[in-house]
């Protein structure tokens, strides 16, 4: 439900072509040296264009022409100063709250609105984009494809798949690698090498300097995102759980002291007269941008999840967490060993519950029980289906929502004992699934970024009017002061309304 529940990554597109050629010498635009490559520039363009359409379908784009034009203009300026200015470059803001940026071969660069919320100025955004341009100009995708073909993997899977995995962080990588296990390699997770990351840093710093931005802003970006990881770790510690280690730009583009030192050294060598950091322009550009989940993706508010387009709501039991993902919604228990998984049945599975059970679940035996769930037609199916490992138990509940969408709810657990311990919570969660009420719709208001003058009372005063659950800490975080300090009174800062 991160985008809409019916959106999924189109696996067939990623596997349309598997090449077995030995490759041919191609001059690298950055180094000027010949290198063996299984991807020509034309192939980069062709496959990048194909995957671009899939990325747009999977993530969706921010529906703000002004913001898209702003990011594209900045990206084009940087690209024209790069080693491959002749490419037709494309820069897109994706409608995702994840803190992420990535690039596809052929000149396709993406930033999420999630990462933009945590940047402080135009120069920092330029640093993120410049780094991704560096991956394209140095043909890192083509190099990875060549490297993986040497290991017996497909060219397209090694380049385009790798970029998509990076875009999703490790959580998406595990799922997608599993889906592709028969064709690519079970558990395969693509990533750039350390040398490629360092080269992309170096190229990004160079492109910033050429475009009159101080390259030290790349250091600011990394420090800012490290603060976000510290915030997540602090929250996890307060809740007595392990901190997540994936899902943002740092997890797919790892950072360390060596990278920071290199950027700092290069910035000092490139020192010249730079333009201003573009903070005023940046704050104006992101004003009104959605913060966190958007209405199209469904909204988590405390223990409640609302999806206005589908007209449904559900409440997680106390202590349970709501995970709003691209392909499903999950309500996870505190021990993280049981969850209620909710998906949308694809239209081709059928119109009736019996058709969906037959076509989607493909059971070999079982029984159905007709139910009424808060006024909605529901069916519970308990049975089994044949697999290569034998009979697999099935226990699902299908519910027809207020817009005719069929939802599939599956209780899942690590083992039988975990399922038994979570039984009451699973039943409570499932029993709360409902058509949105007027009260639900009033609570399901998207959050947006705004700017305001920093008051005398500081972040504590701003937090009093903020809907954020950890308001003061989160306001410090999005403004770059999580580690301490404060803006001057009257300075424009970001708030969430």
N, C-alpha and C positions, 0 to 999 in steps of 0.2 A: 504493500500500500504506500510505499515511499513515493512512487508516482501514482499510478492507479493499479489496483490489484490485478487487472488483466494484462498489464505490461510485463513482458519478459524479454530477456535478451534472445535475439534470434540466432540460435546456434548454427543453423544451416548456412547462414551468410558467412560465418567465420571459416567454414570448411569447404567453400565452393571450389577451391583450387589448391591442390597439393603438388608442388613442383619437385622434380627429381633432377633438374639440371645441375651441372657442376659449378655453374656461375662463371662470370667473366670479369676481367679487370675493369674497374670504374675508378675515376679520379675523385677522391673525397674533396668536396668543396672547401672544407675547413683546413685540412692539412696539405692539400695539393698533391698528395701521394696516391698512387694506384693501390687499390685493395680489391681482393676477389669478393664479388657480391652476387648473390642469387636474385637480387631485386634491382632492376633497372629503375631509372627515374620515372619512366612511364608506368612501370608497375606500381611504384609508390603512389603515384597520382591516382591510378585506377582503383587500387585496393583501399586507399585512404578515402576516396569518394564513396565507395560502397559502404565502408564501415561508418562513415559520417552519418549517413541516413539512419543506420541502426542505433547509433548513439543518441541521435535526436529523438528517435522513437522510444528508447529505453528511459531516458532522463526527462525529456521535455525541455523546452527553452523558457527562460524568463520572458513573460509577455510584456515587455517594456521596451519599445523601439528606441527610446531615448538612451536607456542604459546600454542596450546592445550596440548602438551607434558609437557611444562613448568608448566602450571597450574595444570595438573593432578599429576605431581611429587610432587609439593608443597602440594596439597590436600592429597595425599596418606601419606606423612610424618606426617601431622597433624592427620589424621584418625587413624594411627597406634598408636598414643599416646592417643587416645580417649578411652572411656569406651566400645566401640563396634568395636574394631580393627578387629574382625573376619569377619565383613561384607565385601562383595565385593563392594567397594566404586567406584563411578563414578563422575568425575568432568569435567564439560563442560563449554566452553566459548560460549555464545549465541550471534548471530549476531544481536544485538539490541543496538541502541544508548541510550536507557533508562538507568538510573542509578539504577541498581537493582541487587539483589542476592536473591536466595530462595532455598529451599530444598524440596524433596519429601520423603515420608517414604521409608525405605529400603536402604538408602545410596546414593541417587542421589542429587548432589549439583550443582548449576548453578550460574555463574557470567556472567554479560553482559560485552561486550567490552565497553559499556557506563560507567559503574562504574570503570573499569580499567583505563580509560583515566584520571580520577580525583584522583587516588591514586598515592602516591609518591615513594613507595618502596615495596619490597617484604613482609616486615613485616606487612604493612597495608593490603595488599591482604590476608595475612595469618589471620589477624584479622577478615576480612569479612567472609572468608571460615570457620574459627574456630567457629564463631557464628552460622553459618548454620549447621555445624557438631553437635553443641550442641543441636539444635532442634531435630536432628535425634537420637542422643545417648540417650537423655532423653525421647524419644518416645512421643514428643509433638503432632505429628500428630495423633497417636493412642489415646492419651488422649482427643484430640479434637473430634475425632470420637465417643468416648464413651460418652463424654459430650453431643454431639449433638444427639446421638441416644436416650439418656435419654429424650431429648426434642422432640423426634419423627421424627428426620431427618435420612436420610440414612447414613450408615457408610462411604461408598466410597465418597459420596457427601461431607461429613463433613471433610474428610482428604485430599484427592487428590484435590477436588474442591477448598478447602481452600488454598492450596499451589499455585494453578494456579491463583486464585484471587489475592493473595499477589504478585505474579510475575508481574501482570499487573497494580498494583496500583488501586486506587478507580475508575478510569475511566473505566478500564476493568471490574471491579467488578460489576458496575451498569448494564452494558450491559449483562454480562453473567448471573447475577442473574435474569434479566428479561427473558432471554431465558429459564431459568430452572424453572420459577415460578410455573408451574403446578406440578412439581415433587419434588422440594426441598422445597422452601419457598420463597414467593415473597419478593424481597429486601434483602434476606439473604446475608450477607457478613461475611466470616469467618476471624478470626484474632486470634493470640496468646494472651493469657492473659498477664497482666503486670508481674505476677510472672514467667511465662514461658520465657518472654523476659529477665528478670533479670537473670534467671537461664542460659539461652543461653549465655548471656554476661559473666557470671561467668565461664562457661565451656569453652568458647572461650578463655578467658584470661588464664585459666589453661592449655589448649592445646598449646597455644603460648609459655608459659613458659617451658613446657615439651619439646618443639621443639627448644628451645634456642632463641626464639624471645621475645623481651620486650613487655609485655602485654599493656604497655602504648600506643602502636601503635593503639589499639582499640579506645582510646580517640582521637587520631589524625584523625582516619577515620570519626568519628562522627563530629568533628569540621570542617573537610574538606567538608563534605556533607552539613553541616549547611551553610558554605560559598556559596555553590552552590545555596541553597535556598535564601540566601540574594541577590545573583546576579539576580536570577529570579524575586525576589520582586522589586529590583531596576529597572530592565527593565520594569516591568509592571507599576510601578509608573511613569516612564518617558513617557510611552505611554498612561497614563491615564486609565489603566484598573486594575482589581483586580488580585492579584497574584494567580497562581495556587497552590493548596494545595495537589496535589497527583502526583503519577507516579514515585516516586523514592524510594530508599531503606529506607529512613527515614519515608516516609508516611506509608509504610507497616510494618516497624519496628520502632515504635515511640521512640523518644529520649527525655530525660529530665534530669534535674540536678541530680536526684536520680541515674540514670544509670551512668552518668559520675562520680559521687562521688563513687559509688560502684566499678567501674572498677579501679579508681585511688587508692582506698584503697587496693583492692586486688593486684594490681600491686606492691604496696610498700611491701606487705606481701610476695609476691613471688620473691622479688628482689634477683637476683643471677647474675652470669656472663653470659651475653647474647652474641650471635654472632652479627655480623654487621647486619644492617637492609636490606641488599641486594639491595640497590638502583641501583647500577651499573647493576646488573643482571636484575633487573626489567625493567630499561630503555632500555636495549638491547632487552628484550623479546617483549616489546610493540612497538618497532620501526617498522614502516610500517603498523601498525594497522589502520584500517579505523576509521575516526573520524566523528561523526554525522551520518547521513544516509549513507547507502552504495548504490552502483549502483543497486544492486538487489532489493533494497527497493524503489528506486526512490529518486531523489535528489531535495531538496528545495534550490533555490538560489535567495535570495531577494524575489521578487514577482512572480518568475517563479518556476514551478515544471516540472521536466524532468524524464521520465522513459525510459531509453535506451532499455531495453529488449522488452518493448511493443511498442517502437517507437513513443511515444506521448509526448506532452508538453501542458501546460496550464498556463495562466498568471492571477494572482489575481488582481482585481482592487486596486487602491491606498488605503492604510489603511486597507485592508482586510488581514486576516491571512490564511496561508496554514497549515492544520492539516493533517499530513500523518499518518494514523492509519493502523492497521493490516487488517481490513476488508473493508476500504473505504478511499477515499481522500475527504476532506472537505475544501471548501473555505468559510471562515466565515467573515461576515461583522463586522465593528468596534463596533457596538452596541451589537454584539453577539446574535442577535435575528433572524438572517436569514443566510442561507448558501446554497451553491451548493454542493450536495453530489454526488460523482462519485464512482460507483462500477463496477465490472466486472460481467457480466452475466455468471453463471456457464455453462459449456459445455452441461450439460444435459438439459438445458432450450431450446436448439434448435440452429439451424444454422442461420435461417433468423430472421429478426426483428419481423415478424408476429408470428413466433413460440415462440420467447422469450416473446412477449407481452402476448400471450395466456397461456404459461406454467408458466411464472414467476409472471406476474402481476395478472393473472386470473380475467380479468375484466368482469363485467356483461353487460356493455354497453360502447360506446365511439366511437371516430373517429380517423383516422390516417392521417398524413400529411407527404408526402415524401419531404425530404430536402437534400441540399448539404451543408455540413459544412466544409469549407476550403478544398474542394476536396474529402471529405470522405462521404460515403453514410450515411444518417441519417433519422430517422423517429421520428416524435413527435406524442405521443398518449395522448389524453385528454378524460377522461371518469370517470368511477367509478366502484367499486366492492363492493360486499355484505360482510358485517362483522356482528359480533354479535351485534354491536352497530348501525347497519343500513348501509346505503350507504356511502362509503368512496371515496372522490375525488382522481383522479389520474391525474398527469400531468408530464410526463417523456419524455425524449428524448434519443433515442438509436442511437449510432454511431458505425460503424464498423471501427476499427483502421487499420493501415497499415499492421499489422500482422494477420488480420482476427479476432481479439478479439472484442467482442461486449461490449461496455461500456454503462452503464445506468446512465443517469444524471437526478437528481431529485432536483428541487428547493424546499427548506424547510424553514419554518418560524414559529415563535412562535404564530403568529395570522395573521389575514387578514391585519391589519394595517402595521405590520412589513413587510409582503410580499410586500405590495404596496410601502413602502419606499425603499425597497431593489431591486425593480424590475429592475431598470436600471443597477445596479451592477451585478445582477444575469445574465442578458442578456449579459453584457460585458464579464463576466467570461466564460459563455458557448460559446460565439462567438470566444473566444481565443483558444479553444481546437483545436489542430492541430497535424499533423504528424511532427516529429522533423525535423528541417532544419539543414543545416551545421553549422549555427551560434548557434543553440540550442545545438548541440552535442559538440561544442567547449566549451560552458559554463557549460555543464554537466560533469564536472571533479570531481571525488570523492576526498575528503580531507583525508589526512593521517597524522599520528603522526610521527614526527622525533625528533631527539635531536640535539642540537647545544650548543656551548659555550656561556654563558651569556656575552653580550657585554658591553662595557663602557656606551653606550647610553641606556642601560636597556631595559625594556619592550616596551618603546616607540619606540626604534630603531627596535626591533623585529616586532612590529606591522606594520611597514611600508611595510614589505614583506609578511604579512599574509592575507589570503583570508577571515578571519573571519569578520563578520559584526561589532562586538564590539571588535576589535582585542586586544587592550591593556588590557581591563578588562578581556576578556576571557583567554588570555595568563597568566595573574596573577592567574586566577581561577584554571586552570589546573595544575599550578605549586605550588599551595598552598600559594599564597601571595595576595589573594584578599583583605584581611584586612589591607594590608600594608607590609612594609619590602621589601627586595630584596635578591636574591642570591649573592654570591661573584662573581666578574668578573672571567670568565673562567670556572665556574661551569656548568656542563651539565644541560640543561633545556629542557622541551618539547616545541615544536612548531608545528603548523599545516601548511601543504603545500598543 
